[in-house]
Amino acid sequence: MKVDQNLARLANLSKPERVAHSYTTRVLPLTLLSPSVVEVILDGRQGPELTLPRMLEPFPADWAVQLSHWRAALR
């Protein structure tokens, strides 16, 4: 039952945006990014090595650990 509920929630997120469930599943973890990391990206201060494929790799949920995880790519 829980799996069906999760799929329904993904459908609720995916359908209005007209994207596949698989895409939503891949990008959903980006909502856990530290506000500091998001700010750097929005300001364009990230290094060229901080690509979307790299950001989609598993990363720590702890915000302080995220900063050290991507330290070299953040300016």
Number of C-alpha atoms within 10 A of each C-alpha: 5 7 8 9 10 11 12 12 12 17 17 12 17 17 12 8 10 9 12 13 16 10 10 16 12 11 12 12 15 14 9 14 17 17 11 14 20 15 12 15 15 10 9 12 13 20 15 9 13 14 11 9 8 10 15 13 9 9 16 14 13 11 15 11 13 17 17 12 13 17 13 12 17 19 12
